[in-house]
Amino acid sequence: MVAFLRLALRRVAMMPVMILGIALLVFVVLQFSPADPAYNALGESAGPEAREAFAEANGLNDPLPVRYFDFLGQLLHFDLGMTVPPSQPVIDRITAAFPLTLQLTLLGLLLAVVLAVAGGVLGAMYRDRWPDQLFRVLSMAGVAIPSFWLGVLLIQQFALNTRIFPTGGYTNPADSFSGWLTTMALPAISLAVPVAASLARLVRTSMVAELDRDYVRTARGNGLPVFLVIRSVLRNALVTPLTVLGVKVGYLLSGAVVIEAIFDLPGMGKLILEGVTGGDVALVQGTVLTIAIAFLVVNVIVDLLYLLVNPRIRTV
């Protein structure tokens, strides 16, 4: 337990340093944006004198290091700036949009894990037989399918042709849970399938390796029920897929941004699209930074889970 706490504290202590690095990267990249904050804030009717006064008042003429430290100071106070007129605090827009993106990501992750474990176990149990061959074909197809293309196909088949699901939009779960599931089903499937296919291949490979170990043959020879053997094998086999789960969650977060645009969901993807098309540097900067920090937090959580399920690494 002491070793786990030591390693956990080491992971958590690195987070502020990584957040500073992420903030620096996002800030510097967006400084090269062709968008003119003064033009966006004052409008095209503002003259050069008014734009210069705006730039001077908002520190846009300061050196880049000075602006970065000012940005960090605002970030410490959860101030991400204001959107272009009509002006709103960026943090308020993100607070309203991020829960939807989080819902979509978690729902896609849950579906991906269920499909991956079921498919991986099935493929390992029927190794080199027709269920395993079918699993391999489906998993390769799933890995090759882009989530946005799958989303378009699902809309075509299940929204336009059969009208089982809506083509887009969002229903708050507090208003109608069934309506929420209906609006989130196709986006979650679009996100989950490529991730599930990739994870399922890892689960199958790990399961096959575990099934060949001596303790499995001993358990089977002693007449233990199959489900007990599979449960023990699965617990050990999931250690390896767990190592890549953090990266997959990052894929889900970034993929959700694109999927939200396809299904017209008012999440972080809509904010990024609005910021890019409107030249709103503060909005783009805030949304990208939020997604990057969320990705970092998820990876730290996955690292801690990996320490819990794999005691051997605690000695490293």
N, C-alpha and C positions, 0 to 999 in steps of 0.2 A: 504493500500500500504506500509506503514511503517513497519507493522508487517511482510509482505511478504519479504521485503528487509532484515529485521533483520534475519529471518529464512534462507533466501537464502545465506546471508553472513556467517551464522553459518555453513551451509553445505559446502560451498566453502572453508572456513577456515580449515575444517577438512581434506581436500584433501591432503595437504603436509604431514600430519602425517600418513595418510593411505598409501601414496606412499612410505614413508620411511619404513613402516612395510612390504609392499609388496616386496620392494627391499631387505630387510633383509631376508625374508623368501626364496625368489628365490636364493639369494646369498648363504645362508647357505646350502640349500638343494643340490645345484649343487657342493658345495665343497666336497661332499661325492661321487661324480661321479668317477667311476674307470678309466675314461679317463685321460691320462697323457698329459698335454698341451705341455711339452717339447718334448715328443715322436711324437706328432702330428705335431708340428712345424718343427722339425729337421729331422724327418724320422727315420726309423729303423736302418740306418747305423751309426747314431750318437752314440758316446761312452758315458760312464757314466760321464766323465769330461765335455763334451760339454753340456750334459743335466743339470748337476749341475750348470754350468756357465749360462745357459739360465734361470734356475729357480731363481738364485740369481739376475740376471739382471732384471727380470720381477717381482720381489717381491713375488715369489711363496713360499719362505721360511719364509716370515714374519708371525707374529701371525695373527690369524683370524680377530681380531678387526682392526688391521692396514690395512689388505687387504680390509676389508669392507669399511672403511673410504676412502681408495684410490678409491675404486669402486664408492662410492658416489660422490667423486670429479670429476671423469670421467663422471659420469652420469649428473652432473650439466652442463657439457660442451658438452652434447649430444655425448659423446664418449663411445661406447659400446664395444670397442676393435676391434681386427682383426680376421678374419676367419683363418682357417688353410690354409697352402699353397695350391693353389695360393692365397696369402693374399689379402683380400679386407676388407674395413671398414664394420663392421656389420651394422652400421646405413644406409649405402648405400644399402645393400641387403634388409633391412627392408623397406626402403623408396620405393623400387621398388616393393616389394611384398604386403605390407599392403593395398594399394588401391584396389587390387583385392579382398582381404578378406573382406574389408569394403563394396565393391559393392555387393558381395554375401550375406553378412549379412543384408544389407539394403533391397535388393530385396526380400530375404526370409522373413524379417520382414513385408514388405509391403503386400506380398501375405498372410502371416499368419493373419495379422490384418483384411484384406478384408474378408478372409474365416471365421474368427472367428465371426466378426460382422454379416455377412450374415447368418451364421448358427445359431448363438445364438438368433438373432431376429426372424428367422423363427421358431425355436423351441419354443420360448416363445409365439409367436402369435398363434401357433397351439398346445398349451399346452395339453398334454395327448392324442392327436390325432395322426394319422399315420405319419404325417411329423415330429412330435416331437419324436415319437418312432424310426423312421429312423435316426433322428439326434443323438439320444442317442447311437444307435448301431455304427454309423460311428465315433462318437467322441471317444467312448471307443476303437474302433479298431485303430484310429489314435494315441491315447495316447500310446497304447501298441506297435506300430511299431517303431523299432529303425530307425533313419534316414539313417544310413549306409546300412541297409538291404533294405530299400525302394529304395535307390539309385541304388543298384545292380539290383533290380527288374525292375526299370525304364530303365536302360541300356539294360537289356535283352529284354524288350518288345518294347521300342520305338527307340532304337538305333540299336540293332542287328536284331530283327525280322522285324520291319516295316521300319527302316532306316529313320525315320522322323527327329531325332536329332542325332548329332554326339556322339560317345562314350566318348569323352573327348576333351581336348584342350581348348584354349582360343582365342577369337578374341577381339581386342581392340575396344571399341565403337567409337573411333575417326576414325578408318579405316572403320568399317561397323557396324552400329547400329543393323541392322537385324541379322548380324552374331553374334554380342555380345549377343543378346536375345536368339538366337538359342543355343549358347554354355552355357549360364547361366540358361536356363529354367529348365532342369532336376536337376541340383544341388540345385537351389532355391526351387523347389517343394520338394525335399528330406528333406531340412531343415525346410520348412514351415509347412508341414503336422502335425508332432507331436506337434509343438507349437500352430498351429491353433486349433487343437482338444482340447488341454488343455484350451486355452483362451476362446474358444467357450462355454465350459461348464460354465465358470465363467460369461460370458456375458448372457447366458440364465438364470442362477440363479438370477443375478442382475435384468434382465428385468422382470422376473416373480414377484420379490418382488416389483418393481416399479409399475407394472401394477395393483397390488392390492391396491395401495394407493388411498386415497380419491380424490386427485387432478385429477387423471386420470378418475375416475368415473364422476367427475364434468365436466371435459372437454368433455367427450363423451356425457353426458347428455345435454350439451349446443350445441351439434351438430358440434363440431370442426372436420375438416377433419382428417381422420385416419393418414395421413402422418405427420401432424403437431403434433398430440399426440405422435406418435412414435418418432419423432425427439426430443421432450422434454424428453420423457422417456429415450431414448438412451443416451442423454447428462448426465443424472443423473446416469444411470446404468453403464456407462463406468468408473466411479470413482474407483470402486473396482478392475476391471481388470487392471487398470493402475498401481495399487500398485505392481503388480507382473510382469509388463512389463519389468522392469530393469533386473530381474532375467532371463526372457525369452530371452532378448537380449544377456545376458551372455551365455546362452545355445546355441544361434545361433552362437556366436563367437567361442565357443569351438567346436561346431559341424561342423562349416565351415572348421576347421583344418582337420577333418577326411574326410569330403566330398571332399575337394580339392585333397586329395590323391587318392580317388576313381575315380574322373573325370579328373585327371592329370592337375589340375589347378595350375599355378605358383604363389601361394599365400603363406601365412604364414605357412600353413600346410606342404608345400613342404620344406620350410626352416627348420622347426622343425625336419622333417624326415631326411633331409640331415645332420643336426647337430647331431642327435642321432646316426645315422648309421656311421657317420664319426668321432664321438668322439669329436666334436667341441663344447666345453663347452661355449665359448663366444657367438657363434651363437644361441645355445639353450637358454642361459641366456637372451640374448637380445630379442629374439622372445617371450619367455614366459613373460618377464617383460612388453613388449609392449602390449600384449593381456590383461594382468592383469590390466594395467593402463587404457586401453581402456574400459574394463568392469567397472572399477571404475568411469570413466568419464560419461559413459552412465547411471549408477545408480544415479549419482548426477543430471544429466539432467532430468531423470524421476522423481526424488524427487521434483525438481523445477516445473515440469509440474503438479505434484500432488497438490502442494501448490496452483497453479493457478486455477485448476478446483475444488478444495475442500476448500472453504474459511473457513470452520469450524475449520480445523486443524491449521489455523494461530493464533488462540487464545491459542494454547497449549504452 
